[in-house]
Amino acid sequence: MLKKLVQHGNSSAIVIEKPILELLNIDQNSTLEVTTDGKSLIIKPVSKSVLKSLDKINKNHSKTLKKLAQ
């Protein structure tokens, strides 16, 4: 499947068709991880369990994480 980027405000976007969304079990509210290997763009859904774990870590360790970020 070949795709072209579309203008979205000051950014560019890629449209993902419904059959692909259904195949990956994602929707407009899904969190996606976007990475690159230097040649390709890699887009992967983030599992809900990972997001739940990150929320728990942020809740329990937010002060420490903020200090580390400084």
N, C-alpha and C positions, 0 to 999 in steps of 0.2 A: 504494500500500500504506500503510495507516495502522498505526501502532505506538504502544504505550504503554510508558512506562518501568516497570521492575520493580525492587523493592527488592533490593539486594545489599550486605549488611552495613549500613554507615552511608552508603552511596552508592546511586545509581540506575544502572541498566544498561539497554541496549537489546539485544534478542535478534536476531541476524542468522541467518536461515534458511539451511539447507544449499544450496539452489539459488543463492542470492546469493553465498555463500562460494565455490562452485564456479565461478560466472561470473567472479568477480574473482580466482580462483586464490589464495585466502587460506585460512588455518585458524586455530586457536586460538593458534598460536605466531607469527602474523604481527604485524609492527609496523604500527600505523595512525597516521596523522597526523590529529589532530582540531583543526579551526579553525572560526572563525565569521566571517561578514561583518556581524554585528550583528543579523541577522534569521534566518539559517539556520545549521544545524549542518552542517559539511562533514567527512566522514570519508573519507580516502583511504589506500590501502595504500602503504607505503614500499617502494621496490624494494630488492632484496637488494644490488644494486651500490652504492646510496646508503649502506646500512648498513655495507657493507664499507669504503667510503671513509671514513665517519665513524670507524670503529674504527681505521683506519690513522692518521688525523689525531690521534685521542686518544692512540694509542700513541706517536707520534713527537713530539707537542707537549704532552703532559699538564702538564709543569711550567709552561710559558708560559701555557697556558689557565687553570691554577689561579691564577697571579699576576694575570691579567686579571680574574678573577672577584672578587678581593679589593677 
